[in-house]
Amino acid sequence: MQIKKNIAISDTGFVFDPGNGESFSVNPIGLEILKSLKDGRTDSEIKKIIVSKYQVDDDSVEKDFYDFTKMLETLKLTESESKKD
């Protein structure tokens, strides 16, 4: 999955889509996921980072990551599924 190149992401978690003028706010973990996706990391790489950094179990990360990425797709902030694994 890749975030659209025109999506602006601030260091405070503010996300702006200039294509439709909509803006969103994300928490620190959401921000880390968005930045990692924008940097081209794979889903597996991102999940491993979250598990090690935040001391959460794999099952929780798997479910929450899936929910978050589906929300990104629903909001049309993604380009493709080319980095999914």
RODO-899282 format. One line per field, with one value per atom (N, C-alpha, C): z, x, y; residue number from 1; atom name. Coordinates in pm, whole numbers. Each point is the difference from the previous one (the first is absolute). Last residue first. Layout:
BEGIN
c3 (Z ...)
c1 (X ...)
c2 (Y ...)
pos (NUM ...)
site (CA ...)
***
This chain:
BEGIN
c3 (176 6 122 -345 99 -1 -288 106 107 -394 -49 110 -54 93 -29 -88 -50 110 65 -145 -49 451 -50 -152 293 22 -55 45 -129 14 337 -13 -129 103 -3 -21 69 -132 -15 419 -98 -141 342 14 -101 35 -68 8 235 -144 -81 473 -36 -152 183 12 -47 20 -105 2 347 -125 -117 422 -4 -129 74 -11 -16 73 -126 -21 411 -108 -133 371 11 -113 32 -38 5 149 -145 -44 466 -58 -150 279 -17 -67 116 89 -2 -263 92 90 -333 60 108 -260 82 73 -293 108 90 -387 100 118 -372 69 113 -284 86 80 -326 115 96 -406 88 125 -341 65 101 -270 99 75 -359 114 110 -315 -20 126 -168 78 -26 -179 -81 77 134 -24 -78 136 -95 -36 332 -130 -107 439 -46 -137 218 -46 -53 188 -122 -55 416 -110 -130 390 -33 -115 169 -67 -42 263 -135 -82 451 -71 -144 287 -31 -73 -81 122 -35 -335 43 129 -341 105 38 -469 104 105 -474 94 111 -553 131 86 -476 105 139 -445 32 114 -188 -110 26 317 -84 -118 503 -138 -89 518 -93 -139 572 -134 -91 516 -87 -141 398 -31 -82 144 112 -27 -316 113 120 -504 90 113 -528 136 88 -523 93 140 -528 136 90 -474 30 141 -190 12 40 144 -116 24 240 20 -124 11 -4 23 56 0 0)
c1 (221 50 -52 -19 -63 63 81 95 -57 -255 127 99 -484 33 138 -196 -5 33 -84 14 -21 -204 97 1 -301 133 109 -520 67 136 -328 17 73 -61 -134 6 404 -56 -138 205 74 -54 -172 -51 71 154 -130 -63 398 26 -130 -29 52 22 -134 -107 46 325 -98 -112 310 62 -96 -130 -5 62 16 -138 -7 427 -57 -141 216 56 -61 -114 -59 49 189 -141 -68 457 -16 -146 138 8 -32 247 -133 13 337 -21 -144 236 -110 -36 363 6 -105 29 120 1 -364 8 120 -47 -101 7 279 42 -97 -113 114 49 -334 -54 111 125 -67 -53 190 103 -64 -289 71 106 -232 -89 72 325 -106 -86 271 14 -119 89 10 20 -83 142 20 -434 47 148 -193 -58 51 123 67 -52 -207 134 76 -426 -10 138 -21 -41 -5 85 114 -32 -347 99 121 -326 -51 97 97 21 -50 -64 142 27 -483 79 145 -330 30 82 -356 101 19 -183 -22 109 -255 111 -43 -140 -32 125 -49 -4 -31 78 -140 -15 430 -88 -146 369 -28 -93 73 -13 -36 241 -77 3 103 8 -91 266 -99 22 276 -108 -112 438 -95 -120 356 60 -93 -205 82 57 -170 -4 92 -269 90 -20 -83 -53 105 54 -39 -56 139 115 -38 -276 13 112 34 -75 20 27 74 -95 58 -85 89)
c2 (-708 -137 -70 487 -85 -138 402 -30 -93 156 -56 -36 185 -107 -57 526 -136 -99 487 -14 -142 308 -97 -6 250 56 -90 -15 20 70 -172 145 38 -456 58 151 -235 -30 64 32 80 -21 -270 136 92 -436 0 140 -71 7 -5 -42 132 12 -420 100 137 -341 -28 105 15 43 -21 -160 147 54 -471 47 152 -193 -50 55 82 82 -41 -259 134 90 -431 -7 137 -52 -10 2 243 -134 2 407 -58 -136 382 -114 -50 361 28 -117 -8 133 21 -410 19 134 -107 -100 26 268 32 -97 -83 123 33 -356 -36 120 71 -74 -39 202 96 -69 -265 83 95 -258 -82 79 208 -21 -78 270 -98 -11 455 -124 -93 463 -121 -129 482 -31 -129 136 101 -23 -269 -33 97 91 -122 -43 363 38 -121 -80 82 36 -226 -87 78 242 -85 -94 265 83 -82 -207 24 82 -54 -127 11 379 -27 -131 207 -9 -36 285 -136 4 321 -6 -146 292 -100 16 257 -16 -95 171 -57 -13 153 101 -53 -225 28 101 -110 -38 30 50 117 -32 -208 -49 118 -75 82 -61 -89 -58 81 19 61 -52 -92 -93 59 192 -2 -92 98 -70 -8 30 82 -86 -89 -54 83 -9 69 -56 -191 9 63 -121 137 19 -432 90 142 -451 90 99 -467 124 86 -550 125 117 -582 118 124)
pos (85 85 85 84 84 84 83 83 83 82 82 82 81 81 81 80 80 80 79 79 79 78 78 78 77 77 77 76 76 76 75 75 75 74 74 74 73 73 73 72 72 72 71 71 71 70 70 70 69 69 69 68 68 68 67 67 67 66 66 66 65 65 65 64 64 64 63 63 63 62 62 62 61 61 61 60 60 60 59 59 59 58 58 58 57 57 57 56 56 56 55 55 55 54 54 54 53 53 53 52 52 52 51 51 51 50 50 50 49 49 49 48 48 48 47 47 47 46 46 46 45 45 45 44 44 44 43 43 43 42 42 42 41 41 41 40 40 40 39 39 39 38 38 38 37 37 37 36 36 36 35 35 35 34 34 34 33 33 33 32 32 32 31 31 31 30 30 30 29 29 29 28 28 28 27 27 27 26 26 26 25 25 25 24 24 24 23 23 23 22 22 22 21 21 21 20 20 20 19 19 19 18 18 18 17 17 17 16 16 16 15 15 15 14 14 14 13 13 13 12 12 12 11 11 11 10 10 10 9 9 9 8 8 8 7 7 7 6 6 6 5 5 5 4 4 4 3 3 3 2 2 2 1 1 1)
site (N CA C N CA C N CA C N CA C N CA C N CA C N CA C N CA C N CA C N CA C N CA C N CA C N CA C N CA C N CA C N CA C N CA C N CA C N CA C N CA C N CA C N CA C N CA C N CA C N CA C N CA C N CA C N CA C N CA C N CA C N CA C N CA C N CA C N CA C N CA C N CA C N CA C N CA C N CA C N CA C N CA C N CA C N CA C N CA C N CA C N CA C N CA C N CA C N CA C N CA C N CA C N CA C N CA C N CA C N CA C N CA C N CA C N CA C N CA C N CA C N CA C N CA C N CA C N CA C N CA C N CA C N CA C N CA C N CA C N CA C N CA C N CA C N CA C N CA C N CA C N CA C N CA C N CA C N CA C N CA C N CA C N CA C N CA C N CA C N CA C)
***
